[in-house]
Amino acid sequence: MATSRRKQLTEEMKAAVRNAAASLFAEKGYHSVTMREIAKEAGCSHTAIYLYFKNKEDLLQQIAIPPLLELEQRLLAQTNNEALDSMDKIMAAIGEYVVFCLTHGSLQTVLFTSGSVRVDVVEPELEVNRIRNRLFSHIMSLLQEATQTTDANRTLNNGRILVYYLQGFIHTYTDHSEPVESLLERILPIFNEGIQILVTGMRNP
């Protein structure tokens, strides 16, 4: 029983540290936050925190990797849906991305940008950045198919333009007072129209 109780307390403390880190990363920025600050916020000593997490990078990865892998599976499900044409696939995948981000509120900035690297880095050091870049490449592949673009640089730039549009939309409504379900019902038609205009325009640069 004692061993089981210790294990439970350890898991509770690890969860408290992850929650504290996510909150501080979102509020102050990943690079500005120290492990000492995270430990204090979580109610953990600045030495004991290293019993649970090796460093800040380890903490970030344990926070971000599981939800990002979940999102990747959602994107791949749309990518592999043979019932959809190329435009419907990218619309469905982007819809999954938007719902994911708005559902996660301010945490989405931690999931996607904390400690991030450029999307054209071939083999990032951290696994979380490899997953982030894979997510971008999935969207880029769908975009390339929908725009029928063969030039690699043009495709990369198109992908960046699309992400700028996505992030502007997402940040406009992150932590909005309106419930996510009713918000999406109200604004997704306008958002989808914007995506269609962008993709159509990219076919004829």
N, C-alpha and C positions, 0 to 999 in steps of 0.2 A: 504493500500500500504506500509506504514512504517513497519508494522509487517512482511509483505512478504519480504521486503528488508532486514530486520534484520535477518530473517531466512536464506536467501540466503547467507549473509555475514558469518553467523555462520557455515553453511555447507562448505563454501569456506575455512574458517580458519581451520576447522576440517580436511579437505582434505589436506591442506598445512602441518598441523602437522603430519598426517599419512605419507605423502610423505617424510617429513624431517626425521621422525623416521626410516622409512624403509631404507633410504639412509645411515643414521648414523649407524644403526644396521649392515648393510652389510659391511660398511667400517671399523668400529672400534670394532665391536663385541657387542652383546646385553648387557652384564654385565658391559661393560666399559662406556656406554653412560648414561648420566643423563637427567632428565626431563628439567633441565635448558638449557642444550646444545640443546635439541630438540626444545625448545621454541625459542631460539636465531636463530636457523637455519630456523625456520618457520616464523620468523618475528612476534613472539607473546611474550608477557611478561611472565616472569617465574612464575607469580602468575595466570595470565589468563588461562594458559594451563590447569589448574586444573578445570576450568569451563567446559572443553570439555572431559577430560579424568581423571579418578580417580588416575591412577598411570601408571607406565611403563608396567605392566602386562596387564592392560586394553587396552593400546595402541597396544601392540603386538597382542592381541587377535582380535582386530578390523581390523588389517592389515591382519592377517593370516587366520582366520577362513573361510571367504567366499570363497577364492580360494581353500582351502583345502577341503571344502565340495563339491565344484564342481569336484575336482579330485576324491573324493570318489565315486561320482555318476558315473563317467566314468569307474572306476574300477569295480563297481558293475554291470554295464551294460555288461561288458565282462564276469564277473563271472557267470551271469545268462543267458548267451547266449547258449542255448541248441544246437545250430548248430555247436558249437566248441567242439573238444575233449580236454582233460586235458592239453596237451602240447600247443595247439593253444590258449587256454584260458590264460595261464600264459604269453605266448608271446604277446598276444594282450594287456593284462593288463600292462605289463612292457613297452610296446610301448607307451601306454597312459601316463605312469609315465615319461618316458624320454622326450616325446614331451612337456609335461607340464613344466618340469624343464628347458629345453633349451629355451622354449618360454618366460619364466619368467626371464631368465638371472641371474644376481647376486642376485636378490630378492629371488630366490629359497632357498638360504642359510638361509635367515630370516624365510621363511615359514616353513622350516623343522628343523632347528637347534637352532634358538634363544630361549633361556630359556627352552630347551628340557630336557626330563628325559629319563631314561632307558626304552627300549621297553618292558621289562618284569615287569614294575610297573603296578600293577593291576588296581588301581584307582587313576590316577594323580590328583593333586589339580586343575590345570588349564584345562579348556575345550579344549584349543588348543592342549594340550598334549594328551588328551583322543582321539581326532580326529587323531593326528599323530600315536598313537599306534594302532588305528583301521585300519589305512591304512596299517601299517606293518602286522597286523593280516590277512587282506584280501590277501595280497601277500603270506603270510605264508600258508594260507589255500590252495591257488592255487598250491603252491609249494609242499605241502604235498600230494595233489591229483596227481600231475604230477610225483612225485618220488615214490609214493606208500609207504611212510614212516609212520610207526605207532608210533615210539618212539618220545615222546614230546621234549626231550632234543635235539635229533638229528634234529628234524624239526626246532627248534629254532636256532640252530647253522647253519643249511642250509640257513635259512632266513637271518641271519647276513652275511654269505658269499656272498649271492646274492646281498644284499644291498651294501656291500663293492665294488663289481664289478660295480654296477649301479652308485654309487657315484664317483668312479674313472673315469668312462666314462663321466658322466655329467660334472664333474669339468674340465676335459680335454677340453671340447668344450664350456663351459659357456662363454658368451660374445665373441664368436668367430667372426671374421670379415666377415666370409662367411654367407650369409642369411640362416636362419634355414631350409627352405624348401630344398635348394640344398645340404646343409650339411647333412640332414637326408637321402636324396636320395643316397648320396655317401657313408655314413658310416653305415647306419642301417643294410645292409646285413652282414657286418663283426660283428657288435654288436650282431645280432640275432644268428649268428653262435656260438659266445661265450656263449650265454645263453643256447643254445641247448647242448653244450659240458658240461657246468656246471650241468645242470639238469640231463643229462644222467649219468654223473659221480656220482651224488648224489643217484642214484638208486642202486648203488653198492659200498657203502662206504667201 
